[in-house]
Amino acid sequence: MPKLKTNKSARKRFKLTKTGKVKRMKEGARHILTKKSSKRKSRLKASTTVHKTFEKKMRSLLPYG
């Protein structure tokens, strides 16, 4: 069997947890931060998991994660 290629953009954006869930960072924390409240900005710093409906797709993009 040939090796499977990892999708490079997915590799930079997603990580797999020990239990096999796909971890991602929240969007919206890069720019236009002056109008966002401190509470909102601190919540955007936290990571979250990808929804279960997209997990199969993410695993195919990250075969060796």
Sine and cosine of phi, psi and omega as CSV:
sin_phi,cos_phi,sin_psi,cos_psi,sin_omega,cos_omega
0.00,0.00,0.69,-0.73,0.09,-1.00
-0.96,0.27,0.35,-0.94,0.05,-1.00
-0.94,0.35,0.52,-0.86,0.07,-1.00
-1.00,0.01,0.61,-0.79,0.02,-1.00
-1.00,0.05,0.72,-0.70,0.11,-0.99
-0.99,0.15,0.69,-0.72,0.08,-1.00
-0.96,0.30,0.88,-0.48,-0.14,-0.99
-0.92,0.40,-0.60,0.80,0.01,-1.00
-0.94,0.35,-0.57,0.82,0.04,-1.00
-0.94,0.34,-0.58,0.81,0.00,-1.00
-0.88,0.47,-0.58,0.81,0.01,-1.00
-0.97,0.25,-0.42,0.91,-0.12,-0.99
-0.98,-0.18,-0.44,0.90,-0.12,-0.99
-0.80,-0.60,0.53,-0.85,0.10,-0.99
-0.75,-0.66,0.48,-0.88,0.07,-1.00
-0.99,-0.10,0.67,-0.74,0.04,-1.00
-0.99,0.11,0.14,-0.99,0.00,-1.00
-0.88,0.48,-0.56,0.83,-0.01,-1.00
-0.99,0.11,-0.08,1.00,0.06,-1.00
0.99,-0.16,0.05,1.00,0.06,-1.00
-0.98,0.19,0.36,-0.93,-0.01,-1.00
-0.98,-0.19,0.84,-0.54,-0.06,-1.00
-0.99,-0.16,0.61,-0.79,0.03,-1.00
-0.59,-0.81,0.30,-0.95,0.10,-0.99
-1.00,-0.06,0.43,-0.90,0.01,-1.00
-0.98,0.21,0.52,-0.85,0.01,-1.00
-1.00,0.04,0.31,-0.95,0.09,-1.00
0.99,-0.13,0.16,0.99,-0.05,-1.00
-0.94,-0.34,0.28,0.96,-0.09,-1.00
-1.00,-0.09,-0.71,0.71,-0.06,-1.00
-0.54,-0.84,0.09,-1.00,-0.12,-0.99
0.81,0.58,0.80,0.60,-0.07,-1.00
-1.00,-0.03,-0.22,0.97,-0.09,-1.00
-0.93,0.36,-0.54,0.84,-0.02,-1.00
-1.00,0.08,-0.13,0.99,-0.01,-1.00
-1.00,-0.04,0.61,-0.79,-0.03,-1.00
-0.96,0.29,0.34,-0.94,0.01,-1.00
-0.87,0.49,-0.63,0.78,0.01,-1.00
-0.88,0.47,-0.70,0.72,0.01,-1.00
-0.91,0.41,-0.67,0.74,-0.01,-1.00
-0.91,0.41,-0.62,0.78,0.01,-1.00
-0.93,0.36,-0.55,0.84,0.07,-1.00
-0.94,0.34,-0.51,0.86,0.02,-1.00
-0.95,0.30,-0.34,0.94,0.03,-1.00
-0.94,0.34,-0.49,0.87,-0.09,-1.00
-0.96,0.29,0.57,-0.82,0.06,-1.00
-1.00,0.07,0.30,-0.96,0.00,-1.00
-0.58,-0.81,0.05,-1.00,0.00,-1.00
-0.97,-0.23,0.42,-0.91,0.06,-1.00
-0.95,0.31,0.58,-0.82,0.01,-1.00
-0.87,0.49,0.56,-0.83,-0.11,-0.99
-0.87,0.49,-0.41,0.91,0.01,-1.00
-0.95,0.33,-0.34,0.94,0.00,-1.00
-0.98,-0.22,-0.08,1.00,-0.09,-1.00
-0.88,0.47,-0.64,0.77,-0.02,-1.00
-0.89,0.46,-0.67,0.75,0.03,-1.00
-0.90,0.44,-0.68,0.74,-0.01,-1.00
-0.91,0.41,-0.61,0.80,0.02,-1.00
-0.91,0.42,-0.56,0.83,0.03,-1.00
-0.95,0.32,-0.49,0.87,0.05,-1.00
-0.98,0.22,-0.43,0.90,-0.01,-1.00
-0.86,-0.51,0.94,0.33,-0.12,-0.99
-0.92,0.38,-0.44,0.90,-0.05,-1.00
-0.94,-0.35,0.33,0.95,0.01,-1.00
-0.97,0.24,0.00,0.00,0.00,0.00
